[in-house]
Amino acid sequence: MARQVDVADLVDRARRHEPRAVARLISLVEAASPHLRAVAAALAPLTGRAQVVGLTGPPGVGKSTTTSALVSALRATGKRVGVLAVDPSSPFSGGALLGDRIRMQDHATDPGVFIRSMATRGHLGGLSWATPQALRVLDAAGFDVVLIETVGVGQSEVDVVGLADTTVVLLAPGMGDGIQAAKAGILEIADVFVVNKADRDGAETTARELKYMISLGRREVRGPSWRQPIVKTVASRGEGVAEVVTAIGEHRAWTRANGEWDARRARRARTEIEAIAVETVRARLGGLRGGSGAIDALAKRVMAGELDPYTAADSLISEV
Amino acid sequence: MARQVDVADLVDRARRHEPRAVARLISLVEAASPHLRAVAAALAPLTGRAQVVGLTGPPGVGKSTTTSALVSALRATGKRVGVLAVDPSSPFSGGALLGDRIRMQDHATDPGVFIRSMATRGHLGGLSWATPQALRVLDAAGFDVVLIETVGVGQSEVDVVGLADTTVVLLAPGMGDGIQAAKAGILEIADVFVVNKADRDGAETTARELKYMISLGRREVRGPSWRQPIVKTVASRGEGVAEVVTAIGEHRAWTRANGEWDARRARRARTEIEAIAVETVRARLGGLRGGSGAIDALAKRVMAGELDPYTAADSLISEV
């Protein structure tokens, strides 16, 4: 039996910045609880205010250190900041060094910061589905900025982070392979590039290679477009982090001025609706399994060669 | 306009072992052409005969060399063999060393062997969807055994290979990391373990570690179960490959004797039907985009906070 939940009260308390209420709401949407739809309905009129910043990059570039430094920099400007960490190597999700953990502990005592690790490891489709809902909770709870941190490896992670209002892609010197890997997908989604660990050898080379790649990509673009800045940082010492915040702000102003802001948010809403629709259908199909289920009868006929799987799928869809 | 295709004639020629007809049919199902359904319907009554063997393992264990050696060993017993390579590092899909390519060239001139690389790189969901259809083509064309070779990394690859009649998991000595990575998913799906490069240091250790892991897993199992054999090979010299063929045959006999064969094939058919149904729905949802599309109107209302995304998704589903 589902635990009794007063959704309206939870939402109310979340809006009064009670971290436990925020956490509980995220759990409700993350677990696809029976209250999910009630929560979604209650949040809807309260959303659309938060600025969403995606942070991604290959493992080892210092994403969590950078996230932590960005949180500090944003807090210094008075902003309330939410963090959704979907990076398995993130200290929030429990994969990193003690030093990083301690560094993030600072924020843990700050009521203007809310940090949540998303349990998406090995959970296909989970990212595309649960993260936007957690984002809605933080948005409704009045966080001004929500940082979504992911490791830029899986396609679904790239998809999510690519739907942020501003996407920051981190690289570090001496990671030729990382850049190669990154080429596959994360370079196209970058609005701001950060070359972290800029005090190390090769930082100039990395920045130059990036600049070259950007110039190659630019040829494809028609009309005026955003010129992706490359910011050099040493996040562990906070160097260059203010410049990253500035670049994010400039990107925001640019998207606001030319309609890109709304276009992106419309794209995000479409993607979110579609993902939920597909998951809903998938769940209903799953419900047709077992015992006398329609799908088992169809599977038998396909095995016997009486039916092809496409005709079987059509007949399954008609039952959903 | 769709090119004129005589599906019945193609299927007929594929059954007479014309490689070009087989290749064309796979292209038709892989590209989801307008003829896909006609092809699927024509193939259905001809399928269910081929034995499906999945081969997977971390990169660097010698999967393509082992595949090639298995093809030779199976050919020596008079079997016709199809290979579907969904491993990006496979010579078939163009990622490997010249030596491997030349080795596979031997089979290229053998009419009893058909090799096809599946273009699934970066194509989410493509594997779960296209590979079973290509398998149906090879099955209908009279190949006795179909080997599906994938690199054991992505979840969707594990899913596909785990649905084979027999799944072979390859490991190699000195790959502690590989085993760690493998733990995540590919150990559970193994019916036969192969420790390749068994002439190298550490082969005994790898086999012993595997045996220990198998013993840990066994505790969970109730009732009599298949005891996963561990076969040591040096695939590059053909050593131990006959033993792998024997182990696959023994597993087949075991599954045939106790109903597991049918249970697995039913699971495969269910999974295939569901995957097609989900993809069909996804495609229809995609068709609702653009201009005056339903999804754009819903996205606008979600952006405005008038509607939550779950309610929007419900209303989208009702239009599919």
Interface residues (C-beta under 8 A of the other chain):
Chain A: L36 R37 A40 A41 L43 A44 P45 L46 T47 G48 G122 L124 P132 Q155 S156 A184 G185 D262 R265 A266 A269 R270 E272 I273 E274 I276 A277 V278 T280 V281 R282 L285 G286 R289 I295 D296 L298 A299 K300 V302 M303 A304 G305 E306 L307 D308 P309 Y310 T311 A312 A313 D314 L316 I317 V320
Chain B: L36 R37 A40 A41 L43 A44 P45 L46 T47 G48 G122 L124 P132 Q155 S156 A184 G185 D262 R265 A266 A269 R270 E272 I273 E274 I276 A277 V278 T280 V281 R282 L285 G286 R289 I295 D296 L298 A299 K300 V302 M303 A304 G305 E306 L307 D308 P309 Y310 T311 A312 A313 D314 L316 I317 V320
